[in-house]
């Protein structure tokens, strides 16, 4: 039986009614991708208020690696809720808090003593990583990259690259943030091969340490091993190795932001494991706790101990319910068969996308690592002009056909695929068929207007 079952148009009348209530009760800045109202979900299937069953290829923006409502996570949260919902880790200690920290210290890369601090969100965790780096080094400057997304707090907005969608009207931003080019291989200069382009980006990084900031002033270099919001861009290995070398040479803290690309999404527990490079600090969130709000910074013990007592933490950080969810999620994701399945999911999605690319000029590029896949849409393959309007149309057309998706990319012209990694082959094929129909419908409408 098909997973997608449509009773009404999508969004249906009940969804539209609840979306209208939301519009009236909440500010327009709290945007929503669609007007669907969700009542329940299981695995990769979402049921909306009108009884429509849809396939989720957005996964709560990368939060649901273990799927919607996995029974072991539900049971753990239910059991914990009967014993302790909140105490506050500032006020005392409880077993789930310690267990999650111990587990993260165990599974993160690096054969050295580690410590973990628990937070609530990726933004908060990235900001905490900067606190740790500044405390440890006694320096202020932070180097980040074009296309990066690190959060929505004031400091992490300063670190985030995309201005129009995330930063417009919210300045001034935190100082001492230095941004350098990231190797966006698909958009390299015409006529330049990939190796030459990566060489150029390495030279620009080296030059930034002369032209923009001296290494002796830099506390941290923060990078997503695979850029998320920037368009699912895997960092070229030589570029990431150069960052590690610079950090080693100048006593700079290397921070890997694995909020979106971590916890099985790339077929490894952490994306940086594809590179055989060990960062000093790793930032995690999203799929860490199976949908519960939890984030973490894990890293070298001597660095993590640098901030003064009371300098880290928060009221809800390491909430018991989120901690037990995280323990169950990590236990699932770290299993070799789960990670192997993540690779299979990615390979199957890639095959669908590459077939669509061969058939449809609107699809300019297909890329990603493991199951972290994106297709970038362009109006012209030669000039690579971003097809931002068409991307929104494809998302809307896919939703009409029962597939939940979300865009990405510096130019807002990519559609990213972040389904639960428990999704079945049949569900992938069904969802990707609907997505292909959506792309072809938008392509046909575009050609009709040409």
N, C-alpha and C positions, 0 to 999 in steps of 0.2 A: 504494500500500500504506500502511496506517495506520502511524503512528510508534509508537503504543502497542500493545504486544503482551504480554499477560499469560499466563504459563504456570502460575503458582501464585497463591494469594492473596498480597496485598501488605500487610505484609511476609511473605515466604515463609520456609520452615524454615531455609534456610542463612543468610538475613539475621538471623532471630531468634537463631540460635545464635551468630553473631558479635556481635550486640548484647548477648547475655548475657555473653559473655567481656569485652566492654567494661565492662559494669556491674561485673563482679568486679574488674577491673584498674584502673579509674579512679574518681575521686570523683563523687558524685552531683551536685555543683555544676557539673561540666562537662556541662551538660544537652544533650540531643539532641531534635530536633523529631520524629524518627521512628526506627523500628527497621530501616530499610532499610540494607543493606550494598552499597556501590557498587563494582563491579569496573572499569568503563571507561565512557567517555562521549565523544560526538562531536557537535559542533554544539549542538542543544537536546535531544538524546536521551541518556538515562542507562541503562546496563544493570546490573542488580543481580546479586547472587551466585546468585540462582535462575534467571537468564536472562530475567527480565522486562525489557521495554523501557518506560521511562517518559519523559514529557515534563517538562523542568525549567523551572518558572515561578518559581523562587527564585534561580537563577543564582549559587549560592554566596553568597547575600545580597548581590547586586549586584556581584559580582566579575567575572562572565564576559560582559561586553558583547560581546566578539569570539567568544563561544562556547567550548564545551569543546574543548580540544586542536586549535586551528587549525594546519594544517600548517606555515605559515611560522613560528609561534612555537615549535612543537615542533622544527623544524629548527634554528632559531637557538639554542635552549637546548642541543640535542644538540651542535652545533658548538662552542659556548662551553665545554661541559663537558669536551671533549677538550683544551682549551687552558688554562683557568683556572677553577677552581670557587670558590676563595676566596683572598683575599690580605689584606683589611681596608684600607679606605680611610684609616684612621688611620695605617697603616704606609707607604702609598705610593699611587700613582695608576695607574689602568688605563683604557684607552680607553672601555669601555662606561659607566663611572661619569660621565666627562666628557660623553659624548654625550647621555646622558639629561638631565643638568642643562642642557646647551645647548638641547636640544629643548624642555624645559619652560619655559625662559626665553623661547623663541620663541613658543610657542603660548598661554601664559596671557595674559589680557587686560591691557592697559596699555601705553602707548607711553612707557616710561621704562626706565632700566637696571634689570635684575633679576638676582637670584642664587637658586640652589636648593640646599637641603640635603636629602639622601636619608636616609630612616629605614626602619623595618620595618613599622609598622602605623599605622592611623589614630589610635589613642590616642597613640602616641609622637609622631606628627606634630603633633597638636593641642597636646600638652604643649610641644613645641618651639616652636610658634608663640607660645605664652604667654611662653616664655623670651625669644624675640626681642623681643616687644612690651615686656616689662618692662625688658630691657636698653636698648632704644632710648629709652623714655620716662622711665626712672627711677621709674616708678610701680608700684603693686602690684595695684590692683583690676581685676577682670575682670567684665564684664556679659555674662550669657547669658540664655536664654529658657526659659519653661515649654515642656515637650514636647521639649526638645533632647536629643540623644544625641551625646556627644563621645568616649566611650571608657570603659575599665575600669581605668586606672591611678588612683592616689589623686587626683591633681589633676583628671583628666578625669572621674572619678566625681563629684567635687564640682561639676563643670560640667554633668554629665548630670542630667536632670530626673526621670526615672521612678524612684521610690525603691524600691518593693517588690521589683521583679525584679532590679535592678542594685546597689542600695546597702545594702539591709537587712543589718545586722550587721557592716558593714565600716568604720564610722567610728572615730575622728573623721576628717573630711575636711579638705582644704586650705582655709585661710581666704581671705578677700578675694574671694569669689565672690558676685556679686549677681544675683539672678534676677528677671526682670520678665515680665509676660504677653506671650504671642505671639498674633497674630490668628488664632484658630481659627474661621474664618468659619462653618463648619457649626454650631458650638455657641455662636454669639452669642446674647445675650439675646433672648427672645421679643419680637417686635414691632419690633425694631431692624433697620434695613436695613444692607446691607454697608458702605456708605460711612460711615454714622454709627458703626458698630462699629470700623472701621479708625481713624477719628478718635479714638475713645475709647482705643484701644490706643496711639496716638501720644501722647496726653495722659498716659497712665500711664507710658510710657517717659520723657517729659519730667519727670514728677513724681518718678520714681525718682532722677533726678539732683539732686533737692533732698532727698527724704525718706530715701533710702538711702545715697547716696554722692555726693560732689562730683566734677564732671568733672575737676578738677585732680588727682584721685587715681586716675583710670581709665587703665590701660595699654591695654586692648583691649576692643572689643565683638565677640563671636564669634557668628556666626549661620550656620545652614544655609539657603541660598537656597530649598531645598525640604527641609523637615524629613523625615528618614528614619524612624527608629524612632518618632518622634512621630506618624506617620500620613500621610506623603506630603502635607504641607501646604505648598503654594507660598506664599512670603512675598508679601503684597500689595505692589505696586510702591511706593505712597506710604510704606509702613512702612520698606521697605528704603532708600528715598531719604532718609528722616529719619535713619536710622542713619548714612548717608554724610555728611549735613550736620552732624550732631553731632560726628562724628569730625573733620571738617575744621575745625569751629569751635574745638574744644578740644584739638587735637593728639593725638587718640586713634587707635590703630591699628585699622583695620577688618579683621577676619579672616573670610573666607568658608570655612566647612567644607564642602568639596565631595567628601568621602570617598565618600558614596553617590550623590549627585546629579550628580557630574561624569562626564567622559569619555563623552559621547554619550547618556547616559541620558535627557536631556530633549529631544533633538533638536539641541542645540548641544554643542560640545565641553565647555563649562562652563555650568552652569545660570544663573550670574549674567549671562551674555551676553544672556539674555532681557530684562534690565532696563536695559541700557546704563549700568550702574554698575560702576566698577572698584574692587575692594577693594585694600587695601595688601598683604595676604598671602592666599594661597590654599593650603588644605590638601587634598592628594589622597592616595588609596590605592585599595583595592578594584580596580576595572577598569583602573587604571593599568598593571598588569603581567600581565594575562591569567590571573590565578590564582597567580602567583608573589608571595611576600611583599615588597612594596615600597610605600613611602609617601614623600611629599615635602612640603616647605613651599617655596613659590616666592613671591617678593615683591620689593619695592623694595630695591635694592642697599644703600642707606644703612642701612635697617633690618636687613637680613639680616647686615650686617657688624658690628652692635652687640655681640653676645656676644663674649667674649674667646676667643682661640685655645684649643681644647681644651674649650670649653663645650658644643659640639654634637657629635653623631655617636654611633656605637656599633660594636660588634664586627662585626655583620652588615650594618650599614646600607650600602645600595648594593652588595649582593652582585652579582657579575658575571652570574650566571645570571638573576637578577631584572631586571637592567638591560637585557640583550638582549631579554628578553621584553617589557619595557616599550616599547622602541624599536619593535618590530614592532606592538604593540597600538596605540600612538599613531599610527603611520603609517596603520593601517587606519581607526581611528576618525575621524581628522581629515578623511578624504575626504568631499567634499560628498555623494556618493551614499550613503555609510554613514550620515551624519547624516539625510539625507532618509528613508532606510529606517527609522531609529529613530522618526521621526515617524509613518510609515505603520504601524509595529508598534503604537505607542500608540493611534492612531486606531482601528485594528481591535479592539484589546482594549477600548477605551472603548465601542465600539458593542455588543459582546457584554455588557458590564457594564450599560450603560444599558437594554438590552432585558431583562436579568435584573431590574434594579431596577423596571422597569415591571410586571413579572409577579410579583415576590416581595416581600412587605412586610418581610422580614428585612433586605433591602438598603436601608439608610437613605440612604447618600450614595455617590456615585462621583466621584472627583476625581483630580487629578494634573497633571503637566506632561510633554508628550512621551510617552515610553513608561514613565514612572515613575507607575504607576497603582495605585489602591487602591479597594476597596469597604469601607465601614464598615457593620457589622451592628448592628442595634438590635432590641430586643424590642418597641418601640413607636415609630412614626415621629413622634408628637406630642411625647412626653416625651424621645425620643432616648435611652432607657435602654440602655447598652451591652450587647450580647449576647456577653459574653466566653466563656461556656461553649459557646454555639453556634458561635462562631468556631473553637474547637478541634475541635469535631465536624466542621465543614466541611473543615478541613485533613485530618482523618483520613479522611473519606469521599472526598475528592478523591484521596488517595493510593491508596485501594482501587481507584480507577478509572484509576490510572496517571498522576496529575499530582502533581508535587512542588510544594508551596506553603508559605508561611510567613506568620504573622500579623505585625501591627504595630499601633502606636497607643498613645497614652497610657493608654487604657483596655483595651488588648489585645483590641480588637474589630474590627480591620481585617485584611483579607487583601491583602497587597501582591503586585504582579506585577513581577518583575524578570527576565524571560526573557532568554537571549542575544539580542542584537539581530540575529543572523543567522538567527533562527527564520523559517520559511516561513509564508505565509498559511494553507496547509493545516494546518500544525502548530498555529498559533494557533486556528483554528476547531475542530480536534480537541480540543485541551486545554481551551478555554473551554466546549465542549459538555459535557465531563466535569465541569468545575467547576460549571456550571449544574445538572447532575444532582445533584451533591453538595449544593449549596445547597437545592435543592428537596426532597431527601430529609430534610435537617435541619429544614426548614420544616414538612414534613408531619408529622414526628415530634413537633415542638413543638405543632402545632395539635391533634394527637391527644390530647395530655396536657392541653390547655386545658379 
